[in-house]
């Protein structure tokens, strides 16, 4: 069982460079199948999820070179659109976007029902509704696979019932060769979606946002190869920012882009915690006299407060002078880390705020989530202490690492394979900032 041993209490100080965005690199690998030319993906983070997508690409018959300088070069000339094995596809959510690119190119695809973090049911009903609307025949016979095929991909209009980040991406990839054009309404506006649009347009697609939450894809005959650089990972920026603040340190996050983080930076202002926008990044850390103020935050799809920032924000609020509320409106089950934080002394109680129309208000399908708590009341300030904790998903796991770095004493964190899915060399980069953290592979090594 892999684990981290962390001796907390040291401030994180210095400079760290943000990696390329996980949630762009994963989809760029699927998008490369839209052309038989070579596609070069630069600034790809070398994380387990990216390597899992590379494995799927190779299984489909693509030539994939992974270069040491974070470049992935994909050539899909020899691809046969075989079934993506359940064991491979079920490892991660992003595998479902292959439904879009394989059907676009080969008019068929057999893709496992996606897995990913256990932060909810995470069905893909919205993706399937959209694919069917543009003439793709998709069915699921309960054996773990979605089967899709299409003679031609019709143009047409499709309105997403509720926001879906990867659903929007799947429909974009499925529509690039459509007859006429496809209009997607109530489409996701996450910056990662815009980065994928940038990639397919570099390949010769005609995709643009025509108005708020509306994307138009004009069909083209063919796409060509390109070289594409992945945007910085804004979720990793937030992880490093909160790490600097809760350890009373100061960290310059090189590559952090203000435009991707607007509401996070505004929330930091509301919490009374400064930051400094510099030429090539952003510096985070509390100033001497600054103390953290309590806040009320509700997660939402872009441009709202990103759900992947919810766990680190809750940790930050354990330092606030007073009571804060963190309301998770995107996923139905994203507070599993709260009981682990409680083992470190955090005072957090889960509850359900009064919501007029939950079916409308929450981004998840209400029937998937009505039985869970959707908000946390955080009482601060509390001094955290060491503990033995279990990591159960990616962003929550990173938050528990930050908590252990802030807490006095030695903590032991299991389940770090969730960290390896989304953070490259996490402990090495934290050690460079002064953290006392080491990885152990066997229980006895503690
Ligand atoms: C993507 O997940 C990201 N993952 C998530 O990052 C991110 O938190 C999320 O978008 C929001 O931006 C990848 O890109 C691989 P959704 P996804 O479709 O596709 C429900 C990380 O750690 N829903 O917008 O799951 C769904 O269950 C991950 O990097 C349906 O019910 O986001 C969820 O509750 C975590 N039916 C909510 O909507 C559908 O057909 C948002 O899902 C689609 C979604």
Boltz pocket constraint, residues with backbone or C-beta under 6 A from the ligand:
constraints:
  - pocket:
      binder: B
      contacts: [[A, 22], [A, 23], [A, 26], [A, 93], [A, 94], [A, 117], [A, 119], [A, 120], [A, 121], [A, 122], [A, 123], [A, 124], [A, 125], [A, 126], [A, 127], [A, 128], [A, 163], [A, 164], [A, 165], [A, 166], [A, 167], [A, 190], [A, 307], [A, 308], [A, 330], [A, 331], [A, 332], [A, 363], [A, 364], [A, 365], [A, 394], [A, 395], [A, 422]]
      max_distance: 6.0
